[in-house]
Amino acid sequence: MRVDYLRPGWGDEFTATAHVIRSGNKVAVTRMELHNQEGIHIAFGTGTYLVG
């Protein structure tokens, strides 16, 4: 898993969303985004996972 931090996470509430980009027979690739309550993009991440 890789996380790229774009700016400090100031605020009281955060929203994380995640999506499966590809789900194959052996590997799944995901993407995550983190925003604060003002909608400012704080971080994003990608993950590659073995499935099965």
PDB file of N, CA, C and O in Angstrom:
ATOM      1  N   MET A   1       0.850  -1.169   0.000  1.00  0.00           N
ATOM      2  CA  MET A   1       0.000   0.000   0.000  1.00  0.00           C
ATOM      3  C   MET A   1       0.897   1.233   0.000  1.00  0.00           C
ATOM      4  O   MET A   1       1.947   1.259   0.642  1.00  0.00           O
ATOM      5  N   ARG A   2       0.466   2.238  -0.724  1.00  0.00           N
ATOM      6  CA  ARG A   2       1.209   3.499  -0.802  1.00  0.00           C
ATOM      7  C   ARG A   2       0.261   4.643  -0.470  1.00  0.00           C
ATOM      8  O   ARG A   2      -0.863   4.689  -0.971  1.00  0.00           O
ATOM      9  N   VAL A   3       0.714   5.566   0.373  1.00  0.00           N
ATOM     10  CA  VAL A   3      -0.080   6.747   0.717  1.00  0.00           C
ATOM     11  C   VAL A   3       0.754   7.986   0.408  1.00  0.00           C
ATOM     12  O   VAL A   3       1.899   8.098   0.846  1.00  0.00           O
ATOM     13  N   ASP A   4       0.178   8.906  -0.342  1.00  0.00           N
ATOM     14  CA  ASP A   4       0.827  10.180  -0.640  1.00  0.00           C
ATOM     15  C   ASP A   4       0.073  11.277   0.099  1.00  0.00           C
ATOM     16  O   ASP A   4      -1.104  11.523  -0.165  1.00  0.00           O
ATOM     17  N   TYR A   5       0.766  11.932   1.028  1.00  0.00           N
ATOM     18  CA  TYR A   5       0.172  13.008   1.817  1.00  0.00           C
ATOM     19  C   TYR A   5       0.391  14.326   1.080  1.00  0.00           C
ATOM     20  O   TYR A   5       1.522  14.683   0.753  1.00  0.00           O
ATOM     21  N   LEU A   6      -0.689  15.036   0.825  1.00  0.00           N
ATOM     22  CA  LEU A   6      -0.605  16.272   0.055  1.00  0.00           C
ATOM     23  C   LEU A   6      -0.477  17.502   0.937  1.00  0.00           C
ATOM     24  O   LEU A   6       0.149  18.487   0.544  1.00  0.00           O
ATOM     25  N   ARG A   7      -1.068  17.454   2.130  1.00  0.00           N
ATOM     26  CA  ARG A   7      -1.003  18.586   3.062  1.00  0.00           C
ATOM     27  C   ARG A   7      -1.377  18.082   4.455  1.00  0.00           C
ATOM     28  O   ARG A   7      -1.906  16.978   4.584  1.00  0.00           O
ATOM     29  N   PRO A   8      -1.113  18.868   5.499  1.00  0.00           N
ATOM     30  CA  PRO A   8      -1.495  18.443   6.855  1.00  0.00           C
ATOM     31  C   PRO A   8      -3.007  18.268   6.983  1.00  0.00           C
ATOM     32  O   PRO A   8      -3.780  18.984   6.347  1.00  0.00           O
ATOM     33  N   GLY A   9      -3.407  17.332   7.788  1.00  0.00           N
ATOM     34  CA  GLY A   9      -4.825  17.029   7.963  1.00  0.00           C
ATOM     35  C   GLY A   9      -5.477  17.872   9.038  1.00  0.00           C
ATOM     36  O   GLY A   9      -5.832  17.357  10.098  1.00  0.00           O
ATOM     37  N   TRP A  10      -5.640  19.160   8.784  1.00  0.00           N
ATOM     38  CA  TRP A  10      -6.304  20.050   9.738  1.00  0.00           C
ATOM     39  C   TRP A  10      -7.806  19.876   9.620  1.00  0.00           C
ATOM     40  O   TRP A  10      -8.339  19.725   8.520  1.00  0.00           O
ATOM     41  N   GLY A  11      -8.488  19.899  10.759  1.00  0.00           N
ATOM     42  CA  GLY A  11      -9.939  19.818  10.747  1.00  0.00           C
ATOM     43  C   GLY A  11     -10.446  18.827  11.775  1.00  0.00           C
ATOM     44  O   GLY A  11      -9.666  18.113  12.405  1.00  0.00           O
ATOM     45  N   ASP A  12     -11.759  18.789  11.939  1.00  0.00           N
ATOM     46  CA  ASP A  12     -12.388  17.910  12.918  1.00  0.00           C
ATOM     47  C   ASP A  12     -12.992  16.668  12.281  1.00  0.00           C
ATOM     48  O   ASP A  12     -13.103  15.630  12.934  1.00  0.00           O
ATOM     49  N   GLU A  13     -13.381  16.759  11.023  1.00  0.00           N
ATOM     50  CA  GLU A  13     -14.012  15.628  10.345  1.00  0.00           C
ATOM     51  C   GLU A  13     -13.315  15.366   9.020  1.00  0.00           C
ATOM     52  O   GLU A  13     -12.936  16.293   8.304  1.00  0.00           O
ATOM     53  N   PHE A  14     -13.153  14.093   8.709  1.00  0.00           N
ATOM     54  CA  PHE A  14     -12.515  13.687   7.467  1.00  0.00           C
ATOM     55  C   PHE A  14     -13.386  12.656   6.773  1.00  0.00           C
ATOM     56  O   PHE A  14     -14.096  11.888   7.423  1.00  0.00           O
ATOM     57  N   THR A  15     -13.329  12.645   5.457  1.00  0.00           N
ATOM     58  CA  THR A  15     -14.084  11.676   4.671  1.00  0.00           C
ATOM     59  C   THR A  15     -13.111  10.903   3.795  1.00  0.00           C
ATOM     60  O   THR A  15     -12.345  11.485   3.026  1.00  0.00           O
ATOM     61  N   ALA A  16     -13.154   9.584   3.925  1.00  0.00           N
ATOM     62  CA  ALA A  16     -12.330   8.717   3.082  1.00  0.00           C
ATOM     63  C   ALA A  16     -13.240   7.962   2.129  1.00  0.00           C
ATOM     64  O   ALA A  16     -14.267   7.415   2.531  1.00  0.00           O
ATOM     65  N   THR A  17     -12.853   7.939   0.872  1.00  0.00           N
ATOM     66  CA  THR A  17     -13.579   7.156  -0.125  1.00  0.00           C
ATOM     67  C   THR A  17     -12.591   6.201  -0.776  1.00  0.00           C
ATOM     68  O   THR A  17     -11.419   6.529  -0.967  1.00  0.00           O
ATOM     69  N   ALA A  18     -13.080   5.024  -1.111  1.00  0.00           N
ATOM     70  CA  ALA A  18     -12.218   4.017  -1.735  1.00  0.00           C
ATOM     71  C   ALA A  18     -12.958   3.346  -2.874  1.00  0.00           C
ATOM     72  O   ALA A  18     -14.175   3.167  -2.828  1.00  0.00           O
ATOM     73  N   HIS A  19     -12.203   2.981  -3.896  1.00  0.00           N
ATOM     74  CA  HIS A  19     -12.766   2.320  -5.064  1.00  0.00           C
ATOM     75  C   HIS A  19     -11.840   1.193  -5.493  1.00  0.00           C
ATOM     76  O   HIS A  19     -10.618   1.314  -5.413  1.00  0.00           O
ATOM     77  N   VAL A  20     -12.425   0.116  -5.941  1.00  0.00           N
ATOM     78  CA  VAL A  20     -11.648  -0.962  -6.536  1.00  0.00           C
ATOM     79  C   VAL A  20     -11.445  -0.599  -8.004  1.00  0.00           C
ATOM     80  O   VAL A  20     -12.411  -0.465  -8.757  1.00  0.00           O
ATOM     81  N   ILE A  21     -10.203  -0.442  -8.401  1.00  0.00           N
ATOM     82  CA  ILE A  21      -9.879  -0.084  -9.777  1.00  0.00           C
ATOM     83  C   ILE A  21      -9.926  -1.320 -10.668  1.00  0.00           C
ATOM     84  O   ILE A  21     -10.452  -1.281 -11.781  1.00  0.00           O
ATOM     85  N   ARG A  22      -9.368  -2.417 -10.160  1.00  0.00           N
ATOM     86  CA  ARG A  22      -9.375  -3.667 -10.904  1.00  0.00           C
ATOM     87  C   ARG A  22      -9.386  -4.820  -9.922  1.00  0.00           C
ATOM     88  O   ARG A  22      -8.646  -4.814  -8.937  1.00  0.00           O
ATOM     89  N   SER A  23     -10.215  -5.796 -10.186  1.00  0.00           N
ATOM     90  CA  SER A  23     -10.268  -6.999  -9.363  1.00  0.00           C
ATOM     91  C   SER A  23     -10.153  -8.209 -10.281  1.00  0.00           C
ATOM     92  O   SER A  23     -11.116  -8.606 -10.936  1.00  0.00           O
ATOM     93  N   GLY A  24      -8.976  -8.776 -10.314  1.00  0.00           N
ATOM     94  CA  GLY A  24      -8.729  -9.939 -11.161  1.00  0.00           C
ATOM     95  C   GLY A  24      -8.832 -11.232 -10.368  1.00  0.00           C
ATOM     96  O   GLY A  24      -9.317 -11.240  -9.237  1.00  0.00           O
ATOM     97  N   ASN A  25      -8.373 -12.320 -10.967  1.00  0.00           N
ATOM     98  CA  ASN A  25      -8.412 -13.621 -10.297  1.00  0.00           C
ATOM     99  C   ASN A  25      -7.398 -13.723  -9.166  1.00  0.00           C
ATOM    100  O   ASN A  25      -7.618 -14.460  -8.205  1.00  0.00           O
ATOM    101  N   LYS A  26      -6.285 -12.989  -9.268  1.00  0.00           N
ATOM    102  CA  LYS A  26      -5.225 -13.092  -8.266  1.00  0.00           C
ATOM    103  C   LYS A  26      -4.900 -11.773  -7.575  1.00  0.00           C
ATOM    104  O   LYS A  26      -4.433 -11.774  -6.435  1.00  0.00           O
ATOM    105  N   VAL A  27      -5.139 -10.652  -8.246  1.00  0.00           N
ATOM    106  CA  VAL A  27      -4.717  -9.353  -7.722  1.00  0.00           C
ATOM    107  C   VAL A  27      -5.863  -8.349  -7.824  1.00  0.00           C
ATOM    108  O   VAL A  27      -6.600  -8.325  -8.809  1.00  0.00           O
ATOM    109  N   ALA A  28      -6.000  -7.516  -6.783  1.00  0.00           N
ATOM    110  CA  ALA A  28      -6.953  -6.406  -6.797  1.00  0.00           C
ATOM    111  C   ALA A  28      -6.177  -5.108  -6.586  1.00  0.00           C
ATOM    112  O   ALA A  28      -5.238  -5.059  -5.792  1.00  0.00           O
ATOM    113  N   VAL A  29      -6.576  -4.065  -7.301  1.00  0.00           N
ATOM    114  CA  VAL A  29      -5.947  -2.750  -7.180  1.00  0.00           C
ATOM    115  C   VAL A  29      -7.009  -1.776  -6.692  1.00  0.00           C
ATOM    116  O   VAL A  29      -8.106  -1.717  -7.247  1.00  0.00           O
ATOM    117  N   THR A  30      -6.680  -1.007  -5.646  1.00  0.00           N
ATOM    118  CA  THR A  30      -7.635  -0.071  -5.054  1.00  0.00           C
ATOM    119  C   THR A  30      -7.042   1.334  -5.009  1.00  0.00           C
ATOM    120  O   THR A  30      -5.828   1.521  -5.101  1.00  0.00           O
ATOM    121  N   ARG A  31      -7.934   2.319  -4.866  1.00  0.00           N
ATOM    122  CA  ARG A  31      -7.513   3.718  -4.730  1.00  0.00           C
ATOM    123  C   ARG A  31      -8.353   4.372  -3.641  1.00  0.00           C
ATOM    124  O   ARG A  31      -9.559   4.142  -3.555  1.00  0.00           O
ATOM    125  N   MET A  32      -7.712   5.185  -2.811  1.00  0.00           N
ATOM    126  CA  MET A  32      -8.363   5.857  -1.697  1.00  0.00           C
ATOM    127  C   MET A  32      -8.082   7.352  -1.796  1.00  0.00           C
ATOM    128  O   MET A  32      -7.006   7.763  -2.231  1.00  0.00           O
ATOM    129  N   GLU A  33      -9.070   8.170  -1.383  1.00  0.00           N
ATOM    130  CA  GLU A  33      -8.882   9.614  -1.275  1.00  0.00           C
ATOM    131  C   GLU A  33      -9.388  10.073   0.089  1.00  0.00           C
ATOM    132  O   GLU A  33     -10.396   9.572   0.587  1.00  0.00           O
ATOM    133  N   LEU A  34      -8.686  11.021   0.684  1.00  0.00           N
ATOM    134  CA  LEU A  34      -9.059  11.565   1.988  1.00  0.00           C
ATOM    135  C   LEU A  34      -9.249  13.071   1.855  1.00  0.00           C
ATOM    136  O   LEU A  34      -8.372  13.775   1.355  1.00  0.00           O
ATOM    137  N   HIS A  35     -10.414  13.563   2.312  1.00  0.00           N
ATOM    138  CA  HIS A  35     -10.741  14.995   2.285  1.00  0.00           C
ATOM    139  C   HIS A  35     -11.152  15.434   3.686  1.00  0.00           C
ATOM    140  O   HIS A  35     -11.648  14.628   4.474  1.00  0.00           O
ATOM    141  N   ASN A  36     -10.944  16.725   3.998  1.00  0.00           N
ATOM    142  CA  ASN A  36     -11.454  17.248   5.265  1.00  0.00           C
ATOM    143  C   ASN A  36     -12.868  17.782   5.063  1.00  0.00           C
ATOM    144  O   ASN A  36     -13.432  17.657   3.976  1.00  0.00           O
ATOM    145  N   GLN A  37     -13.443  18.380   6.114  1.00  0.00           N
ATOM    146  CA  GLN A  37     -14.840  18.824   6.044  1.00  0.00           C
ATOM    147  C   GLN A  37     -15.053  19.955   5.044  1.00  0.00           C
ATOM    148  O   GLN A  37     -16.184  20.200   4.625  1.00  0.00           O
ATOM    149  N   GLU A  38     -13.989  20.643   4.658  1.00  0.00           N
ATOM    150  CA  GLU A  38     -14.097  21.716   3.666  1.00  0.00           C
ATOM    151  C   GLU A  38     -13.906  21.200   2.242  1.00  0.00           C
ATOM    152  O   GLU A  38     -13.963  21.973   1.286  1.00  0.00           O
ATOM    153  N   GLY A  39     -13.680  19.897   2.100  1.00  0.00           N
ATOM    154  CA  GLY A  39     -13.489  19.310   0.780  1.00  0.00           C
ATOM    155  C   GLY A  39     -12.068  19.397   0.255  1.00  0.00           C
ATOM    156  O   GLY A  39     -11.812  19.101  -0.912  1.00  0.00           O
ATOM    157  N   ILE A  40     -11.142  19.804   1.116  1.00  0.00           N
ATOM    158  CA  ILE A  40      -9.747  19.918   0.696  1.00  0.00           C
ATOM    159  C   ILE A  40      -9.119  18.527   0.664  1.00  0.00           C
ATOM    160  O   ILE A  40      -9.252  17.752   1.611  1.00  0.00           O
ATOM    161  N   HIS A  41      -8.442  18.227  -0.422  1.00  0.00           N
ATOM    162  CA  HIS A  41      -7.813  16.927  -0.636  1.00  0.00           C
ATOM    163  C   HIS A  41      -6.579  16.822   0.268  1.00  0.00           C
ATOM    164  O   HIS A  41      -5.634  17.596   0.119  1.00  0.00           O
ATOM    165  N   ILE A  42      -6.589  15.867   1.201  1.00  0.00           N
ATOM    166  CA  ILE A  42      -5.505  15.707   2.170  1.00  0.00           C
ATOM    167  C   ILE A  42      -4.497  14.651   1.718  1.00  0.00           C
ATOM    168  O   ILE A  42      -3.288  14.868   1.802  1.00  0.00           O
ATOM    169  N   ALA A  43      -4.991  13.516   1.243  1.00  0.00           N
ATOM    170  CA  ALA A  43      -4.101  12.418   0.867  1.00  0.00           C
ATOM    171  C   ALA A  43      -4.799  11.498  -0.122  1.00  0.00           C
ATOM    172  O   ALA A  43      -6.023  11.505  -0.252  1.00  0.00           O
ATOM    173  N   PHE A  44      -3.994  10.713  -0.809  1.00  0.00           N
ATOM    174  CA  PHE A  44      -4.550   9.644  -1.622  1.00  0.00           C
ATOM    175  C   PHE A  44      -3.626   8.443  -1.512  1.00  0.00           C
ATOM    176  O   PHE A  44      -2.443   8.578  -1.200  1.00  0.00           O
ATOM    177  N   GLY A  45      -4.170   7.294  -1.766  1.00  0.00           N
ATOM    178  CA  GLY A  45      -3.381   6.079  -1.654  1.00  0.00           C
ATOM    179  C   GLY A  45      -3.805   5.051  -2.679  1.00  0.00           C
ATOM    180  O   GLY A  45      -4.915   5.089  -3.210  1.00  0.00           O
ATOM    181  N   THR A  46      -2.901   4.140  -2.942  1.00  0.00           N
ATOM    182  CA  THR A  46      -3.202   3.013  -3.809  1.00  0.00           C
ATOM    183  C   THR A  46      -2.741   1.745  -3.111  1.00  0.00           C
ATOM    184  O   THR A  46      -1.772   1.753  -2.351  1.00  0.00           O
ATOM    185  N   GLY A  47      -3.434   0.680  -3.373  1.00  0.00           N
ATOM    186  CA  GLY A  47      -3.073  -0.597  -2.782  1.00  0.00           C
ATOM    187  C   GLY A  47      -3.214  -1.710  -3.796  1.00  0.00           C
ATOM    188  O   GLY A  47      -4.132  -1.713  -4.617  1.00  0.00           O
ATOM    189  N   THR A  48      -2.294  -2.654  -3.730  1.00  0.00           N
ATOM    190  CA  THR A  48      -2.349  -3.845  -4.567  1.00  0.00           C
ATOM    191  C   THR A  48      -2.368  -5.038  -3.628  1.00  0.00           C
ATOM    192  O   THR A  48      -1.469  -5.199  -2.803  1.00  0.00           O
ATOM    193  N   TYR A  49      -3.378  -5.864  -3.750  1.00  0.00           N
ATOM    194  CA  TYR A  49      -3.595  -6.955  -2.810  1.00  0.00           C
ATOM    195  C   TYR A  49      -3.788  -8.273  -3.540  1.00  0.00           C
ATOM    196  O   TYR A  49      -4.408  -8.326  -4.601  1.00  0.00           O
ATOM    197  N   LEU A  50      -3.248  -9.334  -2.956  1.00  0.00           N
ATOM    198  CA  LEU A  50      -3.511 -10.673  -3.469  1.00  0.00           C
ATOM    199  C   LEU A  50      -4.885 -11.110  -3.005  1.00  0.00           C
ATOM    200  O   LEU A  50      -5.223 -10.947  -1.833  1.00  0.00           O
ATOM    201  N   VAL A  51      -5.670 -11.653  -3.892  1.00  0.00           N
ATOM    202  CA  VAL A  51      -7.005 -12.146  -3.546  1.00  0.00           C
ATOM    203  C   VAL A  51      -7.086 -13.615  -3.924  1.00  0.00           C
ATOM    204  O   VAL A  51      -6.269 -14.126  -4.691  1.00  0.00           O
ATOM    205  N   GLY A  52      -8.060 -14.262  -3.386  1.00  0.00           N
ATOM    206  CA  GLY A  52      -8.227 -15.664  -3.774  1.00  0.00           C
ATOM    207  C   GLY A  52      -8.595 -16.464  -2.659  1.00  0.00           C
ATOM    208  O   GLY A  52      -8.779 -17.673  -2.800  1.00  0.00           O
TER     209      GLY A  52
END
